Amino acid sequence: MTTAVAAPFRFFSLQVVRTRRLGPSLVRVTFGGPDLHAFHSDGRDQSLSLFLPHPGQPEPVVPLELGDGWWQGWRELPDDVRAVMRSYTLRELRRDPDEIDIDFALHGIEPGASVQAGPASRWAAGAAAGDRVLLLGPAVADNRAIRFRPPQDTDLVVVWGDETAVPAASAIVESLPAGTRARVWLEVPHAGDIQDLATEADAEITWLVREEQGHEGSALVLDALREAQLPPAERPYVWIAGESGCVKELRRHFVRERGIDRRRVTFVGYWRRGVSEEQLRAEG
């Protein structure tokens, strides 16, 4: 199989090394493979495209030749045959041995869930050592799929993410150097999803737990942030990621209500409530 794609991205054939449940709604899957020696990233919110097999398939089905025309070839495969494609962020890259971690939000897995689990959640919940996947990721450390880029003069870092953005937000917080002031809000469904994050930064981390509040999404987040007192700062930088509707409301809050320069606000919609990734992709 030809796996080359125009730099700075290429395909990597990987397999599951191990899994670890982080909480009721989160599972960490560690992947390895000889291809990973060519995987490079300096980003803490590095975006990736993961290709997963359908139930009963030993590996994801993709076109035999993964050259520049891979996208069209993948789209032309039958819906129930072609690999499931989902977007994720890198949690951690390690060497000796080469491994990467990807944290999966498990929507709809728990009994009596109000939403139906999607194919990626179902796959991650049952992932086992040896399971095979294909990943489209960076071969160049500094690439366009990295969004967290605070200006050098930043004197306060503000971060918000829901459970889909907790992996990227956690990696960001852990990477902040000593002397950096940071104010962080992380939203998760259950108290058991709260994690201990180690950072050298002067970071205040607030976990917003939806099951304890009686409401979720935008209302919970906006109430918390509107009531929050940010430390005085002349040049703050804001990174917000998660459900796209909530992200847009938060961006308006920071730009209009708090008067932060819109050029210093990075906002990324990882998903949209009630819309599948296939539908979002079809919208362009």
N, C-alpha and C positions, 0 to 999 in steps of 0.2 A: 504493500500500500504506500502510495506517495503521500507524505504528511506535510510537505512544505507549503507554507502560505506566505504571501508577501510580508516582509518585516514591517512592524516589530512584533507580529503575532504569528503563532504556528499551532498546530495540533500536537497534543501529547496523549499517548496511550498509557493509561494508568490503571491500577487496581487498588482495591481497598486493603489497607494494612490492618486497621483496627477501628473500632468505634467507641465513643464514650458519651453516655447521656449526661448532659449538663444540667438538665432540669426537665419539668413536665413538657416544655414546649421547644426544647433545643437539644440537638444531638451533634456531636463533633465527629466528622469522618476524616480519618487520616489516609491519604493516598500516597503511593510510591510507584516507582517504575524507572527503568533506565533512561527514558526520555527526559526526566526532570533535571539532568545535568545542564540542559539548555534553557531551563525556565529561570527567568531573572525578573525581579521587580523590587523597586525601592519604595513602592507606594503602600500606605497602610489601608487604603480603601480600594485596592486593585480590583477592578471588575474582571470577571471570567465568564465564559460560556461553557456550560457543562452539558454533555450529551449522555443520556441515560437509556438503558434498554427497557423495552416493554416487559411486563411479566411473562416469564417463559423463554425469553431470549437470553442466550449466554453472554451477549455483549451488544452494545448499541449498534444499530444498523445505519450506516452512512454510505455515501458513494465510494466506490472502490478507489477512485483517484481524487484525493483532497487537494487539488490545486486551486487556482484562482476562481474556478467556477464551482466551488464546493457548495455555495449557498443555493444556487439554482438546482444543482443535482440533488441536494438534500430535500428541497421543497417538492421535487417531482416524485419522490418515493411515496407509496401509499401511506395514508395517515396512521393506520394501525401497524405499520412496519417501521417507518423511519424513526430514528432515535428521538426521544423527548429532549428538547433543548430548553435549558433554564439558565437564568443569569444569577450569579452569586459573586461574593467578594472573598478574597483570600484572607484567611485568619492568621496564618503563619507559614513561613517558608523556613525549612531547616536543611542543613547540609550534614553529610557524614553520619547517617545515610541521607540521601535526598528525599525529603518528604514535604508534603503540604497538608495543612488542615483547612477544611471548609466546614463552617457551622451551618446547620440546616434548621430553619424554623418549621416546626411540625404542626401546621394548621390542619385541624379536622381529624387528628389521629385519636384523640381521647374519646372514650365512650360518651355518647349523648352530645357530641359536638354540634354546634349550630350550623357549621359549614362542612361541606364535603371535602375530604382530603384530596389534594391533587396528586398527580403521578410522582412528583419529586418528593413530597412528604411521605408518600407510601414507600417509595424506594429507600429513602434515608432511614425510615423507622425499621426497616428489615434488612439493612445493609450488613454484609458479613465479609470477613477477610477473604480475599480472592475475587470478589465481584469486580467486573471490568467496566470502565467508563472511558470516555474520550473527552478531552478538555481543550478548548481553544483559549490560549493564554499568551502572556508576553515572553518574547525572547530578548527584549531590550528592557533594561531596568527602569528607565524613565520613558513612559509611553502615555498616549492620550487617554487611556482608561484609568488614569489616576486623577481623582478630583480634589482631594485634600491638599491644597497648596496655599498655606497662609503666607501673606507678604512678610518680608524680613522685618518690617517695623512693627509687626503685631505685638500689642501689649496685653491682649486678653483673647483667649480661645474659648468660643462657646460652641457646644456640641449638643445636638439632639438626634436620637434615632429610636425607632420602634424595634420590635424583635428581629425584623429582617435586616436592620442596620446595626444591631448590637455587635455582630462580629467585627464590622469595619470600625465602628465607633470605639470598641474596646481596644482594637489594635492601635488606633490613633492615640487614645489616652495613654496607653502603655508606652508609646514611643516618644511622648512629649518630654523634652529635656528639663533638667533641674532649672528652676527660676522662671518657668513658664506658668502664668496664671491661667487656670481653666475652670469653667463652670459647665457641668455636664448633666444632661437629663437622659435617662434610658428607660424606655417604656416596654414592659413585658406583661404577659397575661397573668402569670402566677408568681407568688412570692418565692417559690422554689426555683424560679429562673434567674434569680439574682446571683451574680458572680462577684468574686473578690478580684479586683483589678489592681495590679501593682504598677505604680508610676512614680517617677522622680519629680514630676511636676507638682506645683501647688494647686491641686485639683480638688474641687468639691463635686462629688458625684451623687446625684439624686436618682433613685430608682422609683419609677412610677408604676405601681402594680394595679392593673385594671380590675382584678377580682376584688380588691379591697375598696375600690372607689364607687362601684355601682354604675359607672358609665365608662365609655372607652373613646379612643381615638382623639379627634380634634378637641372635644369639650374638656377632657381630662388634661390634655397637654396645654392648651391655651390658658386654662384656669391656673395651672401651675406656673407657667412662664409669665403671665401677666402680674401675678402676685410676687414674683421673684425680684429681689434687688441685686442687680449686677454690680460687681466691683467697678469703681471709677476707671474709665479707660478712654484714651484719645484715639486709639487705632485698633478697635476690636476686629476679630475675624470670626465668622459664623459658618459652621458646617451643619446642615440638617439633611436627613435622609430617611426614607421610609415610605409610608402610604402617600401617594401623590397629592391627594386632596388636603391632607394634614400638612404636608410640606409647603404647599402654596399658602395656606393660612399662616403658617409660622413665618414664612418669608415676608408676607405683608406686615406681620406683627413687628419683626425686627427692623424693616425698612421704614414703614410708615409710623408705627407707634413709638419705636425707640430711636428712630432717626439714624440708623446705621447705613453707611454708604452701600448701595446695592452691589457695587463692585467688590465688596468685601464679604459677600454672602454667597456661599456655595450651597446649592440646593439640588437634591437628586431624588426623583420619584422611583423607588424600587418596584412598586406595584400600585395597582389601583383597585379600590374596593369594588367587588362585584364583577371584575373583568379579568379574564385569564391572560396569561402571557401570550398565548397564540392570538387572542383578539387584539392585544396591544401591538403585536408585531404586524398584524394585518392592517392596522391603522397607520402603519409607517413610523 
